[in-house]
Amino acid sequence: MTSLGRASAILGAGTLISRITGLVRTIVLVAAIGSFGRPADAFAVANQLPNNVFTIIQTGILTAVIIPQIVKSAVHKDGGRAYISKLFTLGTVVFLGATVLAMLLAPWLVMLYAEKFTPEQLALGTAFAYWCLPQIFFYGLYALIGETLNAKRVFGPYTWTPVANNIISILGFLVFIALFGGNRNQVGTWDPSMIAVLGGTATAGIALQGALLLFAWKRTGLKLRADFRWRGVGLGQVGSLAGWTFLMVIAGQIAGLIQTQVVTAASGDHPSTALMMAAWLVFMLPYSIFAISIGTPYFTQIAEHAAAQRDDEVRSDVARCMRFVLLFVVGSGVALAVAAVPATRIFTESPEQAVQAAPVLICYLVGLVPLSLLFIVQRTFYAYGDTRTPFLFTLVQVALIIGFSLLAAALAPLGQLAAAVALGQSIAGIVQTVIAIWILRNRLGGLELPRTLLSMLRFTIAAIPAGFAGWGVFVLMGADDGWTAGQTGSVFVDKLLGAVGTGVIGLVAVIVYALVLIVIRAPELASPRGLVTRFLPSR
């Protein structure tokens, strides 16, 4: 438990710094190209293409299949060296091939995601794509090295190296502003040198992010060599397992494709692709800091217990992890929701845009708790080598997302289209998570659900006055017309005030949340107290 506590603390600290620098990166990017407008949406679509492939690689193959297989390979006579060498050789070949293929298909990929763009906007998006798509190769190596480090219980580097990516991006975007000026929100003002600086900066950051992980490799104790003999160490089983997961992620990508096609109709004067990605980045703060940072070390332990067929310990691990994650995401989610306007002011260009963008963030936050629980539950299936079941309950989510997106396209006004799509995704996630927990409970013979539901009730009781307290502070500071969402004439001062306002409102909400839990003597508070005690060195 000591190692898990320290690993979670290291991951949490790295994730926090990474997300903060990521927000600064977004602020500088918005200063360069805006968040409402056709160029911003063109860059968002192009830069999202390699991210979509990365999602397929990481979630579809590495996290679901490779970590459990690497854990199992540790019992080999060579400690798994031959197995991992084959995986790395195969992975490098696949990533390189995928990159080349994607670049050949770049115009059609952009058109597929953004069929409602104007011809000039499509051309700009395609030019950005040629600069951004090489990220596929570097994302792939980053994920393969990082997930192997996690499987070998070297948790920190995978979380900390994105900070370097963000720093490179910040510097590059500042160079863009210095060279060409800011807020380039007209397609006709872009030339090849502008496209090269912006797209090249994005790709350079990803390349550095992957390269830095190599410095941590020696801590695994493994020496790798190129090995093209891919038969003989169970790669056929990996292919079988990855098949279901690959289909699952492809289904998710189809849902994302439909969402993007729907919201691009609002591109220009309303929240659209770029704004939704920025809102998602803010939404990911509590999810990454708490759900991923706590859940990742637990997943390695769950995989070890599952491999040893110690189901009782798996049940205990999953239930404990769920309660621990819920403690943090409920409080932080409420705090972020009541601070939605100043939070969205960070990545918008005016108070009016912040008010338009806030519902998108709030609608995403509806799905924070289920997404956090799904992170744990889904990976428990992976630990048992079951990728078919997650595929099946993901199909339900995908069908609902597509249905809600098409419904939003038919009924929602353009100004609320992005929020409607985000809400549909959250509702679909709630249904998916309920189904996943029910199946896992039956599979394991219990998940301590009564105890977990009682914990959730306590967290909800604490969250209600916390939300009112945070909202009260927001109103006292002027609400939509206050300094937290105002316009001073300086882009960076406006963003800073939004960040400060978000911090003040969120801090008040979190303090009230914690105080209520202390008053009602919530036993779950023993976990973070124990974490701090274990993490601090003994005298």
C-alpha positions in Angstrom: 0.0 0.0 0.0 3.0 2.3 0.6 4.2 1.9 -3.0 0.7 2.6 -4.3 0.4 5.7 -2.2 3.7 7.1 -3.3 3.1 6.2 -6.9 -0.3 7.9 -6.8 1.2 11.0 -5.3 4.0 11.1 -7.9 1.5 10.6 -10.7 -0.9 13.2 -9.2 1.9 15.8 -8.9 3.1 15.2 -12.5 -0.4 15.3 -13.9 -1.2 18.5 -12.0 1.9 20.2 -13.4 1.2 18.8 -16.9 -2.4 20.0 -16.9 -1.4 23.5 -15.6 1.2 23.9 -18.3 -1.4 22.5 -20.7 -3.8 25.2 -19.8 -1.1 27.8 -20.3 -0.4 26.2 -23.7 -4.1 26.6 -24.5 -4.1 30.2 -23.4 -1.2 31.1 -25.7 -2.7 29.1 -28.6 -6.0 31.0 -28.1 -4.0 34.3 -28.1 -2.4 33.2 -31.4 -5.5 31.9 -33.4 -8.5 32.3 -31.1 -11.0 29.7 -30.0 -14.0 30.9 -32.1 -13.4 31.0 -35.8 -12.6 29.0 -38.9 -8.7 28.8 -38.6 -9.0 27.7 -35.0 -11.4 24.9 -35.9 -9.2 23.9 -38.9 -6.2 23.6 -36.7 -8.2 21.7 -34.0 -9.4 19.1 -36.5 -5.9 18.6 -38.0 -4.2 18.4 -34.6 -6.9 16.0 -33.4 -6.2 13.5 -36.2 -3.0 12.1 -34.6 -4.6 12.2 -31.2 -7.4 9.9 -32.5 -4.8 7.4 -33.7 -3.0 7.7 -30.4 -6.2 6.8 -28.6 -6.5 3.7 -30.7 -2.9 2.7 -29.9 -3.0 3.5 -26.2 -6.5 2.5 -25.2 -7.2 0.0 -27.9 -4.0 -2.0 -27.6 -1.4 -0.9 -25.0 -3.4 -0.3 -21.9 -5.9 -3.1 -22.6 -3.6 -5.8 -23.7 0.1 -5.0 -23.4 0.4 -4.1 -19.7 -1.2 -7.4 -18.5 1.0 -9.3 -21.0 4.2 -7.6 -19.9 3.3 -8.3 -16.3 2.9 -12.0 -17.2 6.2 -12.0 -19.2 8.1 -11.0 -16.0 8.1 -14.7 -15.0 10.1 -15.6 -18.2 13.7 -16.6 -17.6 15.0 -13.4 -19.2 12.5 -11.2 -17.2 10.5 -10.5 -20.4 13.4 -9.0 -22.4 12.8 -11.1 -25.6 9.0 -10.6 -25.4 9.3 -6.8 -25.0 12.0 -6.6 -27.7 9.6 -8.2 -30.2 6.8 -5.8 -29.1 8.9 -2.8 -29.5 10.2 -3.8 -33.0 6.6 -4.6 -34.2 5.3 -1.4 -32.6 7.9 0.8 -34.3 7.1 -0.8 -37.7 3.3 -0.4 -37.2 3.6 3.2 -36.0 5.8 4.2 -38.9 3.5 2.6 -41.4 0.4 4.2 -39.9 2.1 7.6 -40.1 3.0 7.2 -43.8 -0.5 6.0 -44.6 -2.2 8.8 -42.7 -0.1 11.4 -44.5 -1.0 10.0 -47.9 -4.7 10.2 -46.9 -4.5 13.6 -45.2 -7.0 15.5 -47.5 -9.6 12.8 -47.2 -9.2 12.5 -43.4 -9.7 16.2 -43.0 -12.7 16.1 -45.3 -14.1 13.1 -43.4 -14.1 14.9 -40.1 -15.0 18.4 -41.4 -17.3 18.0 -44.4 -19.1 21.2 -43.5 -16.0 23.3 -43.6 -15.7 25.9 -46.5 -13.3 25.0 -49.3 -10.7 27.5 -48.0 -11.1 26.1 -44.5 -10.6 22.5 -45.7 -7.5 23.5 -47.6 -6.1 25.2 -44.4 -7.0 22.1 -42.3 -5.2 19.8 -44.8 -2.1 22.0 -44.7 -2.1 21.8 -40.9 -2.6 18.0 -41.1 0.6 17.4 -43.1 2.5 19.1 -40.3 0.6 17.4 -37.5 0.2 13.8 -38.7 3.9 12.8 -38.0 2.8 13.0 -34.3 1.3 9.5 -34.8 4.8 8.0 -34.8 6.0 9.9 -31.8 2.7 9.3 -29.9 3.0 5.6 -30.6 6.6 5.3 -29.2 5.6 7.5 -26.2 2.7 5.3 -25.4 4.6 2.0 -25.9 7.6 3.1 -23.8 5.4 4.8 -21.1 3.0 1.8 -20.7 6.0 -0.5 -20.4 7.5 1.7 -17.7 4.1 1.6 -15.9 4.0 -2.2 -16.1 7.5 -2.3 -14.6 6.3 0.1 -11.8 8.3 3.1 -13.0 5.3 5.4 -12.8 6.6 9.0 -12.8 8.2 9.7 -16.3 5.1 8.8 -18.3 3.2 11.5 -16.4 5.9 14.2 -16.2 7.3 14.2 -19.8 4.1 16.0 -21.3 5.3 19.0 -19.3 8.2 19.3 -21.7 5.8 19.1 -24.7 3.7 21.9 -23.2 6.7 24.1 -22.6 7.9 23.6 -26.2 4.4 24.4 -27.5 4.2 27.5 -25.3 7.5 28.8 -26.6 6.6 28.0 -30.2 3.2 29.7 -30.1 4.8 32.8 -28.5 7.3 32.8 -31.4 4.2 32.6 -33.7 2.7 35.7 -32.1 6.0 37.6 -32.2 6.4 36.9 -35.9 2.9 37.1 -37.2 0.8 38.8 -34.5 -2.2 37.2 -32.6 -5.8 36.3 -33.2 -5.4 35.1 -36.8 -9.1 34.3 -37.2 -9.5 34.8 -40.9 -8.6 31.9 -43.2 -7.3 34.3 -46.0 -4.6 35.7 -43.8 -2.7 32.4 -43.4 0.5 31.6 -45.5 2.8 28.6 -45.6 5.3 30.0 -43.0 2.5 30.6 -40.5 1.2 27.0 -41.0 4.7 25.6 -40.6 5.5 27.4 -37.4 2.2 26.5 -35.7 2.0 22.9 -37.0 5.7 22.2 -36.6 5.6 23.5 -33.0 2.8 21.0 -32.1 4.7 18.1 -33.6 8.1 19.1 -32.1 6.6 19.0 -28.6 5.2 15.4 -29.1 8.6 14.3 -30.4 10.4 15.6 -27.4 7.8 14.1 -25.1 8.6 10.6 -26.4 12.3 11.1 -26.6 12.6 12.1 -22.9 11.1 8.7 -21.8 14.2 7.0 -23.1 16.2 8.4 -20.2 14.0 6.5 -17.7 14.3 3.2 -19.5 17.4 1.9 -17.6 15.2 1.8 -14.5 13.3 -1.1 -16.0 16.5 -3.2 -16.0 15.7 -4.4 -19.6 18.0 -4.3 -22.6 16.2 -4.3 -25.9 17.3 -5.1 -29.4 15.6 -5.1 -32.7 13.8 -8.5 -33.2 11.7 -9.2 -36.2 11.0 -12.7 -35.2 7.4 -12.0 -34.0 6.4 -15.6 -33.5 6.8 -17.8 -30.5 6.1 -15.7 -27.5 2.3 -15.5 -27.6 1.9 -12.5 -29.9 -1.0 -14.5 -31.5 -2.8 -14.2 -28.1 -2.1 -10.5 -28.0 -3.6 -10.1 -31.5 -6.7 -12.0 -30.4 -7.1 -9.8 -27.3 -6.4 -6.7 -29.2 -9.0 -7.5 -31.8 -11.9 -6.8 -29.5 -10.3 -3.7 -28.0 -9.4 -2.4 -31.5 -13.0 -2.8 -32.5 -14.1 -1.0 -29.3 -11.9 2.0 -29.9 -12.8 2.1 -33.6 -16.4 2.3 -32.5 -15.6 5.1 -30.2 -13.8 6.9 -33.0 -16.9 6.6 -35.2 -18.9 8.2 -32.5 -16.3 11.0 -32.3 -16.4 11.4 -36.0 -20.2 11.9 -35.9 -19.8 14.4 -33.1 -17.2 16.4 -35.0 -19.3 16.4 -38.2 -22.2 17.7 -36.2 -20.5 20.5 -34.4 -18.6 21.8 -37.4 -21.9 23.2 -38.6 -21.4 25.8 -35.8 -17.9 26.8 -36.9 -17.3 30.5 -37.3 -19.5 32.4 -34.8 -20.5 29.8 -32.3 -18.8 27.2 -30.0 -17.5 24.4 -32.2 -14.5 22.0 -32.5 -11.8 24.1 -31.0 -13.9 25.3 -28.1 -15.1 21.8 -27.3 -11.5 20.6 -27.2 -10.5 23.4 -24.9 -13.5 22.6 -22.6 -12.5 19.0 -22.7 -9.0 19.9 -21.6 -10.4 21.7 -18.5 -12.7 18.9 -17.8 -9.8 16.5 -17.9 -8.1 18.3 -15.0 -9.9 16.5 -12.2 -10.2 13.3 -14.2 -6.4 13.1 -14.9 -5.2 14.3 -11.5 -7.4 11.9 -9.5 -8.9 9.1 -11.6 -5.8 8.4 -13.7 -3.2 9.1 -11.0 -4.9 6.9 -8.4 -6.2 4.3 -10.9 -3.0 3.7 -12.8 -0.9 2.2 -9.9 -4.0 0.2 -8.8 -4.3 -1.2 -12.3 -0.8 -2.7 -12.2 -1.7 -4.2 -8.8 -5.1 -5.5 -10.1 -3.3 -7.1 -13.1 -0.9 -8.8 -10.8 -3.7 -10.1 -8.5 -5.8 -11.2 -11.5 -2.8 -13.1 -13.0 -2.4 -14.9 -9.7 -6.2 -15.6 -9.6 -6.6 -13.8 -6.3 -10.2 -12.6 -7.0 -10.9 -11.6 -3.4 -8.0 -9.1 -3.5 -9.1 -7.9 -6.9 -12.6 -7.1 -5.5 -11.0 -5.3 -2.6 -8.6 -3.3 -4.9 -11.4 -2.2 -7.2 -13.9 -1.2 -4.5 -11.2 0.7 -2.5 -10.0 2.5 -5.7 -13.5 3.4 -6.6 -14.2 5.0 -3.2 -10.9 6.8 -3.2 -11.4 8.2 -6.7 -15.0 9.3 -5.9 -13.8 11.2 -2.8 -11.8 13.5 -5.0 -13.7 13.7 -8.3 -17.1 14.6 -6.7 -15.6 17.6 -4.8 -13.4 18.8 -7.7 -16.2 18.3 -10.2 -18.7 20.5 -8.2 -16.0 23.1 -7.7 -15.2 23.3 -11.4 -18.9 23.4 -12.4 -19.7 26.5 -10.2 -16.6 28.2 -11.6 -17.5 27.3 -15.2 -17.6 30.9 -16.5 -14.2 32.1 -15.2 -12.8 28.7 -16.2 -13.9 29.0 -19.8 -12.7 32.7 -19.8 -9.2 31.1 -19.8 -9.6 29.9 -23.4 -12.1 32.4 -24.9 -11.6 35.9 -26.2 -14.4 37.8 -24.5 -16.9 37.6 -21.6 -19.7 36.8 -24.1 -17.8 33.9 -25.5 -17.1 32.6 -21.9 -20.8 32.6 -21.2 -21.5 30.7 -24.4 -18.7 28.2 -23.6 -19.6 27.5 -20.0 -22.5 25.2 -20.7 -20.2 23.0 -22.8 -17.9 22.5 -19.8 -20.8 21.9 -17.4 -22.3 19.3 -19.8 -19.0 17.5 -19.9 -18.8 17.6 -16.1 -22.1 15.7 -15.9 -20.1 12.7 -17.0 -17.1 13.1 -14.7 -18.0 10.6 -12.1 -19.1 7.8 -14.5 -16.0 8.3 -16.6 -13.8 8.1 -13.6 -15.4 4.9 -12.4 -15.3 3.4 -15.9 -11.5 3.9 -16.0 -11.2 1.5 -13.1 -13.9 -1.0 -14.1 -12.8 -1.3 -17.7 -9.2 -1.9 -16.8 -10.3 -4.7 -14.4 -11.7 -6.6 -17.3 -8.4 -6.0 -19.2 -6.5 -7.4 -16.2 -8.4 -10.7 -16.7 -7.6 -10.7 -20.4 -11.3 -9.9 -21.2 -11.5 -7.4 -24.0 -14.8 -8.6 -25.5 -17.0 -7.5 -22.6 -15.8 -3.8 -22.7 -16.4 -3.9 -26.5 -20.0 -4.9 -25.9 -20.9 -2.3 -23.3 -19.0 0.4 -25.3 -21.2 -0.4 -28.3 -24.2 0.8 -26.1 -22.4 4.1 -25.4 -21.4 4.6 -29.0 -25.0 4.0 -30.2 -26.3 6.5 -27.6 -23.6 9.1 -28.5 -24.5 8.9 -32.2 -28.2 9.1 -31.4 -27.9 12.1 -29.1 -25.6 13.9 -31.6 -28.0 13.5 -34.5 -30.8 14.6 -32.2 -28.8 17.7 -31.2 -28.1 18.4 -34.9 -31.9 18.3 -35.6 -33.1 20.2 -32.5 -30.4 22.4 -30.9 -29.7 25.9 -32.1 -26.2 26.5 -33.4 -25.2 28.5 -30.2 -26.1 25.5 -28.0 -25.1 22.7 -30.4 -21.7 22.0 -28.8 -23.3 21.8 -25.3 -26.0 19.5 -26.5 -23.4 17.1 -28.0 -21.4 17.2 -24.8 -24.5 16.4 -22.7 -25.4 13.5 -24.9 -21.9 12.1 -24.4 -22.2 12.4 -20.7 -25.6 10.7 -20.6 -24.2 7.9 -22.8 -21.3 7.5 -20.4 -23.6 7.1 -17.4 -25.5 4.3 -19.0 -22.3 2.6 -20.1 -20.8 2.8 -16.6 -23.9 1.4 -14.9 -23.9 -1.6 -17.3 -20.1 -2.2 -16.9 -20.3 -2.1 -13.1 -23.2 -4.5 -13.1 -21.4 -7.0 -15.3 -18.2 -6.8 -13.3 -20.1 -7.3 -10.0 -21.6 -10.5 -11.3 -18.3 -11.6 -12.7 -16.4 -11.2 -9.4 -19.2 -12.1 -7.1 -19.5 -8.6 -5.6 -17.8 -5.2 -5.5 -18.8 -3.9 -2.1 -21.4 -1.8 -3.9 -23.5 -1.0 -0.8 -20.5 0.5 0.9 -19.5 2.4 -2.2 -23.0 3.8 -2.7 -23.1 4.9 1.0 -19.8 6.7 0.3 -21.2 8.3 -2.8 -24.2 9.5 -0.7 -21.9 11.1 1.8 -19.9 12.8 -1.0 -23.2 14.1 -2.5 -24.4 15.5 0.8 -21.1 17.4 1.1 -21.1 18.5 -2.5 -24.5 20.3 -2.3 -23.5 23.0 0.3 -20.0 23.2 -1.4 -21.7 24.0 -4.7 -23.9 26.7 -3.2 -20.8 28.2 -1.4 -18.8 28.4 -4.6 -21.7 29.8 -6.5 -22.2 32.4 -3.8 -18.6 33.5 -4.2 -19.0 33.8 -8.0 -22.1 36.0 -7.5 -20.3 38.2 -4.9 -17.5 38.7 -7.4 -19.9 40.0 -10.0 -21.0 36.8 -11.7 -20.9 37.0 -15.5 -20.2 40.8 -15.4 -17.5 40.5 -12.7 -13.7 40.7 -12.9 -13.4 36.9 -13.2 -14.9 37.1 -16.7 -14.1 40.6 -17.7 -12.1 42.2 -20.5 -9.2 44.4 -19.5 -7.7 45.0 -23.0 -4.9 42.6 -22.3 -5.4 39.0 -23.5 -3.1 37.5 -20.9 -4.4 39.5 -18.0 -8.0 38.4 -19.0 -6.8 34.8 -18.9 -5.0 35.3 -15.6 -8.0 36.8 -13.9 -10.2 33.9 -15.2 -7.7 31.4 -13.7 -7.5 33.3 -10.4 -11.3 33.5 -10.2 -11.6 29.8 -10.9 -9.1 29.1 -8.2 -10.8 31.3 -5.6 -14.3 29.9 -6.3 -13.0 26.3 -6.5 -11.0 26.6 -3.3 -14.0 27.8 -1.3 -16.1 25.0 -2.7 -13.5 22.4 -1.9 -13.0 23.7 1.7 -16.7 23.5 2.4 -16.8 20.0 0.8 -14.0 18.9 3.1 -15.5 20.5 6.2 -18.9 18.9 5.7 -17.2 15.5 5.3 -15.3 16.1 8.6 -18.5 17.2 10.4 -20.3 14.0 9.3 -17.2 12.0 10.1 -16.8 10.4 6.7 -14.6 7.3 7.1 -13.2 7.8 3.6 -11.1 10.7 4.8 -8.8 8.2 6.4 -7.5 7.3 2.9 -6.0 10.7 2.0 -4.7 11.1 5.6 -3.0 7.7 5.3 -1.6 8.6 1.9 0.0 11.7 3.2 1.4 9.8 6.2 2.8 7.1 4.0 4.3 9.5 1.5 6.2 11.5 4.0 9.5 9.9 4.9 9.9 8.6 8.4 12.3 10.4 10.8 
